[in-house]
Amino acid sequence: MGGGVGNVISGIASSRDNSVIHQIILLEQPVHRKFLNIALAAGVKVVIQPGGRLLYDLIKNSDITIIHWWNHPKTAKLLRYFPAIPARVVLWTHVSCLTAPALHPRMLLISSMVWFTSPASYEAEEFLALPPGVVQEKTGVVHGCAGFDHLPGVEPEEHAGFNIGYLGYVDFSKLHPDFILFCKEVGIPGAKFILAGDAPAKDILTKQARKQGIKNEFAYLGHVENIYQVLMGFDVFGYPLLPGHTGTTENALLEAMAAKVPPVVLNQLAEKHIVRDGETGFLVSGRQEYGEAIRYLYNNPGKRREMGISARDYVLGKYSKSKILQSFYAGVEIVMKQPKKRICFKDIMGKTPAQWFASCLGREGHRFARSLLAGVDGQTPEIKRLILNCSPLLKGENKSSVFHYAREFPGDPMLRTWADILRESSENDA
């Protein structure tokens, strides 16, 4: 219930509509309780880690079961052992499916409906082979945010110097691998880089900045409850993300724009569907343009303020709570017109946790499929290279990575094998 997903779940479940009863089921203990507490305060029933029988009854007695999907290992297990009972099942994907992970196209076919959180998902290769019209018929877009109507009148806070801010997970499963080089390209003496969010990559970034001879200060704030208090101190939102990242609604980006902080982002994936270049922020092609855009905003404070106001107006108009609720309940109405049916995911996913993991990797899937065919004892140097060259998204400690699955299912020999291959390479590089 943390981050953007927790925000949208609590926001929709807490909306005042007596004709709809929401129940929230958490498959693991929440790390952060902010959004959970919002839902509880609104009287929403929350069930944490239900046993098999209780989970069965909750699904059976619900008109619609909405599964928030990004290939999390616990969600994979839920789908593999989904009860063989009639149900209306919506898969609400909180990843773009443009990279890994990506929803298996047959899951789209058998679910009652699939909701994307960005129109970028319609560009996904995974769905191109499906019959014409099926994707449009079986899907809709419900942005993964709770709406921004509740925002206070946010005004920039006066401060010394020039602050370039980042909000979100500070890790290379999200950050551009050359993040420090992007910072170096800015070239503004005295500029301060402020990173707010859990920061497992802090030590690596510190070493990289020192190696590059960057004199600017880097401030790591850790997890922040009152994000707008932090955003009011930003002059620019510097948000260069990993090419091939999984993000969709990008709540951190929207929150910065809503706080009148003009963003500078790469012209890719979900970002290009959110930022209007030159109007609500800048879309750039790489490090050089990134530095140029930030220096332009530094040297033109009037334009910076104007762009910040345009960004806020755009976000409050397009991502209002009423529009989010409208798209959510429009999807609900479509699903409610369908009869309940038995939905079986196990034939798509396979029998073992390693197969569950590999079944939803999109363009990365071939690497792990070949490794699975070879078995634990058949990992040739060529196959190991395939695994080593997989997306950085699959090499992190969390976020539905190899290591995440291996921790969740320690008894799976193939997951252990993949983790050992990646770990050995990492240790050798060190």
C-alpha positions in Angstrom: 0.0 0.0 0.0 2.9 2.3 -0.5 3.8 4.6 -3.4 1.6 5.4 -6.3 -0.4 2.2 -6.2 -1.3 2.7 -2.5 -2.3 6.2 -3.3 -4.8 5.3 -6.0 -6.2 2.3 -4.1 -6.9 4.3 -0.9 -8.2 7.3 -2.9 -10.7 5.3 -4.9 -11.8 3.0 -2.0 -12.2 6.1 0.2 -14.4 8.0 -2.2 -17.9 8.6 -0.9 -20.2 6.4 -2.8 -22.6 4.4 -0.7 -23.7 2.3 -3.7 -20.2 0.7 -3.9 -18.5 -1.3 -1.2 -14.7 -1.6 -1.5 -12.6 -4.2 0.3 -8.8 -4.2 0.2 -6.8 -7.4 0.4 -3.1 -7.1 1.0 -1.0 -10.2 0.3 1.9 -9.0 2.5 2.4 -6.7 5.5 2.5 -3.1 4.4 5.9 -1.3 4.7 4.4 2.2 4.8 1.0 2.7 6.4 0.1 6.2 5.2 -2.4 5.2 2.5 -3.6 2.2 4.5 -4.5 4.5 7.3 -6.4 6.8 4.9 -8.5 3.8 3.8 -9.1 2.6 7.3 -10.1 6.1 8.5 -12.8 6.1 5.7 -14.2 2.9 7.0 -12.8 0.6 4.2 -12.4 -3.0 5.2 -8.8 -4.1 4.9 -7.7 -7.8 5.1 -4.0 -8.5 5.4 -2.5 -11.8 4.4 -5.8 -13.8 4.4 -5.6 -17.6 4.6 -6.7 -19.7 1.6 -10.3 -20.2 2.8 -10.9 -16.6 3.6 -9.4 -15.5 0.3 -11.6 -17.9 -1.5 -14.7 -16.5 0.2 -13.7 -12.9 -0.4 -13.3 -13.6 -4.2 -16.5 -15.7 -4.4 -18.6 -13.0 -2.7 -17.2 -10.1 -4.6 -18.9 -8.8 -7.8 -15.5 -7.8 -9.2 -12.0 -8.8 -8.2 -9.4 -6.2 -9.2 -5.8 -7.5 -9.1 -3.1 -4.9 -9.2 -0.4 -6.4 -11.4 3.3 -5.7 -11.9 4.5 -9.4 -11.7 5.1 -9.3 -8.0 5.9 -12.8 -6.8 3.0 -12.9 -4.4 0.6 -11.9 -7.1 2.0 -14.5 -9.4 1.3 -17.1 -6.8 -2.2 -15.8 -6.4 -2.9 -16.1 -10.1 -1.3 -19.5 -10.4 -3.6 -20.8 -7.7 -6.6 -18.6 -8.4 -9.7 -20.3 -7.1 -11.6 -22.4 -9.7 -14.8 -20.4 -9.1 -16.9 -18.1 -11.3 -15.5 -14.5 -10.9 -15.1 -11.3 -12.8 -11.4 -10.5 -12.8 -9.8 -7.2 -13.8 -6.0 -7.1 -14.1 -5.0 -3.5 -13.5 -1.4 -3.2 -14.8 0.8 -0.7 -13.0 3.7 -1.3 -15.5 3.7 -0.3 -19.1 4.2 -3.7 -20.6 6.6 -2.0 -23.1 9.6 -3.7 -21.3 10.0 -6.4 -18.7 7.7 -7.3 -17.0 4.9 -7.5 -19.5 1.5 -9.1 -19.1 1.2 -12.3 -21.1 -1.2 -11.6 -24.0 -3.2 -14.7 -23.1 -3.9 -13.3 -19.7 -5.5 -10.3 -21.4 -7.6 -12.7 -23.5 -9.0 -14.7 -20.6 -9.5 -11.9 -18.0 -12.8 -10.1 -17.8 -10.9 -6.9 -18.6 -7.4 -5.3 -18.4 -6.9 -1.8 -17.3 -3.7 0.1 -18.4 -2.4 3.0 -16.4 -1.0 4.8 -19.4 -2.0 5.0 -23.1 1.7 4.1 -23.7 0.7 0.4 -23.1 -1.1 0.3 -26.4 2.3 0.4 -28.1 3.4 -2.8 -26.4 4.8 -5.5 -28.6 3.2 -8.2 -26.5 -0.2 -7.4 -27.8 0.5 -6.8 -31.5 -0.1 -10.5 -32.4 -3.6 -10.5 -30.9 -6.6 -10.4 -33.3 -7.5 -6.9 -34.6 -9.8 -5.0 -32.2 -9.3 -7.4 -29.3 -7.0 -5.1 -27.4 -9.3 -2.1 -27.7 -12.3 -4.3 -26.8 -10.7 -5.9 -23.7 -8.9 -2.9 -22.2 -9.3 0.6 -21.0 -7.1 3.3 -19.4 -7.5 4.0 -15.7 -4.7 6.2 -14.6 -3.0 5.0 -11.4 -3.4 8.1 -9.3 -6.0 9.3 -6.8 -6.6 12.7 -8.4 -5.2 16.1 -7.5 -8.3 18.0 -6.4 -7.2 17.9 -2.8 -4.0 19.9 -3.3 -3.4 23.0 -1.2 -2.4 26.2 -2.9 1.2 25.2 -3.4 3.7 28.1 -3.9 7.5 27.8 -4.3 9.4 28.4 -1.1 12.1 31.0 -1.2 15.5 29.6 -0.7 19.1 30.3 -1.5 20.7 28.7 -4.6 19.1 26.5 -7.2 17.6 23.2 -6.3 17.2 20.3 -8.8 14.9 17.8 -7.2 14.1 14.1 -7.7 11.2 12.3 -6.0 10.8 8.6 -5.9 12.7 5.4 -5.6 16.5 6.2 -5.7 17.7 3.0 -7.4 18.9 1.9 -10.8 15.7 -0.1 -11.3 14.2 3.4 -11.8 17.1 5.9 -12.4 18.9 6.2 -15.7 22.2 4.3 -15.4 24.1 7.5 -16.3 22.1 9.6 -13.7 25.3 11.1 -12.3 26.5 12.1 -15.8 23.2 13.8 -16.4 23.8 15.8 -13.2 27.3 16.6 -14.3 26.0 17.9 -17.6 23.9 20.6 -15.7 27.1 22.6 -15.0 25.5 25.1 -12.7 28.0 26.1 -9.9 26.3 25.9 -6.5 23.3 24.0 -7.8 22.0 21.4 -5.3 20.6 18.0 -6.2 17.9 16.9 -3.7 16.7 13.3 -3.9 13.6 12.4 -1.8 12.7 8.7 -1.4 14.1 5.4 -0.2 17.6 5.3 -1.6 19.3 1.9 -1.9 21.6 3.4 -4.6 22.9 6.2 -2.4 26.4 4.8 -1.8 26.9 4.0 -5.5 25.7 7.5 -6.5 28.0 9.1 -4.0 31.0 7.2 -5.3 30.1 8.0 -8.9 29.7 11.7 -8.2 33.1 11.8 -6.4 34.7 9.9 -9.3 33.3 12.4 -11.8 34.6 15.3 -9.7 31.2 16.8 -9.2 31.4 19.6 -6.6 27.6 20.1 -6.3 25.9 19.0 -3.1 23.7 15.8 -3.1 21.1 15.7 -0.4 19.3 12.4 0.3 16.1 12.9 2.3 14.9 9.3 2.5 11.2 8.4 2.7 9.1 11.6 2.9 5.5 11.8 4.2 4.8 15.4 3.3 6.0 15.4 -0.3 4.6 18.9 -1.1 6.7 20.5 1.6 9.7 19.1 -0.1 8.5 19.9 -3.6 8.0 23.6 -2.7 11.8 23.8 -2.3 12.5 22.5 -5.8 13.2 24.9 -8.7 13.3 22.1 -11.4 12.3 18.5 -11.4 15.2 16.5 -12.9 13.8 13.1 -13.7 15.9 11.1 -16.2 14.7 7.6 -15.9 16.0 4.2 -17.1 15.4 3.6 -20.8 12.9 0.8 -20.8 11.6 1.5 -17.3 8.2 0.2 -16.4 6.5 3.3 -15.1 3.1 4.5 -16.3 1.2 7.2 -14.5 4.4 8.4 -12.9 2.8 9.9 -9.8 6.1 11.6 -8.7 6.2 13.4 -12.0 2.6 14.5 -11.7 3.1 15.6 -8.1 6.0 17.8 -9.1 4.0 19.3 -11.9 1.1 19.9 -9.6 3.4 21.7 -7.3 4.4 24.1 -10.1 7.9 22.5 -10.5 8.7 22.3 -14.3 10.1 18.8 -15.2 12.9 17.9 -17.5 12.5 14.2 -18.6 13.6 12.0 -21.4 11.4 11.8 -24.5 10.4 8.2 -24.0 7.7 5.7 -22.9 5.2 7.1 -20.4 6.9 10.5 -20.0 6.0 11.6 -23.5 2.4 11.0 -22.8 2.5 13.2 -19.7 4.7 16.2 -20.4 3.9 18.7 -23.2 7.3 19.7 -24.5 8.1 23.4 -24.1 4.7 24.0 -22.4 4.5 22.0 -19.2 8.2 20.9 -19.1 10.9 19.7 -21.4 11.3 16.4 -23.3 14.9 15.8 -24.0 16.9 13.3 -26.1 19.9 12.8 -23.8 22.4 14.3 -21.4 23.4 17.3 -23.5 19.8 18.4 -24.0 19.0 17.7 -20.3 21.8 20.1 -19.2 20.7 22.7 -21.8 17.1 22.6 -20.6 17.9 22.9 -16.9 20.4 25.8 -17.6 17.6 27.5 -19.7 15.2 27.3 -16.7 18.0 28.5 -14.4 18.7 31.5 -16.5 15.0 32.3 -17.2 13.2 32.4 -13.9 10.1 34.0 -15.5 9.8 31.2 -18.0 10.3 28.7 -15.2 7.4 30.2 -13.2 5.2 30.3 -16.3 6.0 26.7 -17.2 5.3 25.6 -13.6 1.9 27.2 -13.6 1.0 25.6 -17.0 2.2 22.2 -15.6 -0.1 22.6 -12.5 -3.1 23.6 -14.6 -2.6 20.7 -16.9 -2.3 18.1 -14.2 -5.3 19.5 -12.2 -7.4 19.4 -15.3 -6.5 16.0 -16.8 -5.9 14.1 -13.5 -8.7 15.4 -11.4 -10.3 12.9 -8.9 -13.6 13.2 -10.7 -12.0 12.1 -14.0 -10.1 9.2 -12.3 -13.3 8.0 -10.6 -15.2 8.4 -13.9 -12.8 6.2 -15.8 -12.7 3.7 -12.9 -16.4 3.3 -12.7 -16.9 3.3 -16.5 -14.6 0.2 -16.5 -16.6 -1.3 -13.6 -19.8 -0.9 -15.6 -18.3 -2.7 -18.6 -17.1 -5.6 -16.4 -20.4 -5.9 -14.6 -22.2 -6.5 -17.9 -20.2 -9.7 -18.2 -21.2 -12.9 -16.5 -18.9 -14.4 -13.9 -16.7 -17.2 -15.3 -14.0 -19.6 -14.2 -10.6 -18.1 -15.1 -7.5 -20.3 -15.2 -4.1 -18.7 -15.3 -2.0 -21.8 -14.5 -1.8 -23.1 -18.0 -0.3 -19.8 -19.1 2.1 -19.4 -16.2 3.5 -22.9 -15.7 4.0 -25.0 -12.6 7.1 -23.6 -10.9 7.8 -20.1 -9.5 10.6 -19.8 -12.1 8.1 -20.5 -14.8 5.7 -17.9 -13.3 8.5 -15.4 -13.4 9.5 -16.2 -17.0 5.9 -16.2 -18.3 5.5 -12.4 -18.1 8.9 -11.0 -19.2 8.0 -9.7 -22.7 11.0 -9.3 -24.9 13.2 -10.6 -22.1 11.4 -13.9 -21.8 13.4 -15.8 -24.4 16.5 -15.7 -22.3 14.9 -17.4 -19.3 12.8 -19.8 -21.4 16.0 -21.1 -23.0 17.6 -21.4 -19.6 14.6 -23.3 -18.2 14.8 -25.8 -21.1 18.4 -26.5 -20.3 17.7 -27.1 -16.6 20.0 -26.4 -13.6 22.8 -28.6 -14.8 22.7 -27.4 -18.4 23.6 -23.7 -18.0 26.3 -23.3 -20.7 28.5 -20.2 -21.0 26.2 -19.0 -23.8 23.0 -19.4 -21.7 24.7 -17.7 -18.7 25.6 -14.7 -21.0 21.9 -14.5 -22.0 20.9 -14.2 -18.3 23.7 -11.7 -17.5 22.6 -9.5 -20.4 19.0 -9.3 -19.3 17.3 -6.0 -18.5 18.7 -4.1 -15.4 15.1 -4.1 -14.2 15.5 -7.8 -13.5 18.8 -7.5 -11.7 17.6 -5.3 -8.8 17.0 -6.5 -5.3 13.2 -5.9 -5.5 10.6 -4.8 -8.0 9.7 -8.3 -9.3 13.4 -9.1 -10.1 15.2 -12.4 -10.1 16.4 -11.8 -6.6 13.0 -10.8 -5.4 11.5 -14.1 -6.7 14.5 -16.1 -5.4 13.9 -14.7 -1.9 10.2 -15.3 -2.1 10.6 -18.9 -3.3 13.9 -20.2 -1.9 13.1 -23.8 -2.7 13.0 -23.2 -6.5 16.3 -24.4 -8.0 16.1 -22.4 -11.2 15.5 -19.1 -9.4 18.5 -20.0 -7.2 20.6 -20.7 -10.3 19.7 -17.4 -12.0 20.4 -15.5 -8.8 23.8 -17.2 -8.4 24.7 -16.3 -12.0 23.8 -12.6 -11.5 25.4 -12.5 -8.0 28.7 -14.1 -9.2 29.0 -11.6 -12.0 28.2 -8.7 -9.7 30.9 -9.8 -7.2 33.5 -10.2 -10.1 32.7 -6.7 -11.3 33.2 -5.3 -7.8 
